[in-house]
Amino acid sequence: MNFLAHMVCSDNSPESMLGNFIADFVKGNVEGRFPSEVVAGIRNHRKADFFTDSHDIFAASRRLISRSRRRFAGVIIDVLYDHFLTTGWDRYCSIGLDAFVGRVYENLGSHEVSIPHPVPMVIEKMIREDWLRCYGTVEGIDGTFRRISRRLRRENTLGTAIEELEQNYDRLQNHFHCFFPQLTARFRTTHGDVVAPVAQR
């Protein structure tokens, strides 16, 4: 799962969102290293990732990725699922996307918790470049893949991974809409305005 889906699966508090966000940047036992609600967010992120990575639908999506990018298949699908979450937002969330993203940016940008490098810079750049709303367009997803590609030290094919979306759009979209209700049922937030009751459509 990528940033937006993890924020939806948080409990909507600033500490939970922060924990869900920084989980990919911290390793090992986090007990006592952060406030308890941040630790709970980190654990929630890890459980959601395990659920996703071991799910048959996610595995089927990974198999659609071309051989030349297969080793990045998990990263690619994580990003593409955020695209489908954004474009299908009203199916799952009763609060509007703009309002929710604004809440995420406010919560992450105003925390007072000591967090590891390079998380503060990542948060600042994400807010400044509005990554979460960019997931809703093909151009935004293309830019996301190019940004990830530049971060990797070795030469890679992630910079052109938008081709995977173009070649498999309908199948991947169907995979997402079959998978995401199962994820939200497992990690449904306790507040009422973010994850709405999912109607089958």
Secondary structure, 3 states (H helix, E strand, C coil): CCHHHHHHCCCCCHHHHHHHHHHHHCCCCCCCCCCHHHHHHHHHHHHHHHHHHCCHHHHHHHHCCCHHHHHHHHHHHHHHHHHHHHHCHHHCECCCHHHHHHHHHHHHHCCCCCCCCCHHHHHHHHHHHCHHHHCCCHHHHHHHHHHHHHHCCCCCCHHHCHHHHHHHHHHHHHHHHHHHHHHHHHCCCCCCCCECCCCCC
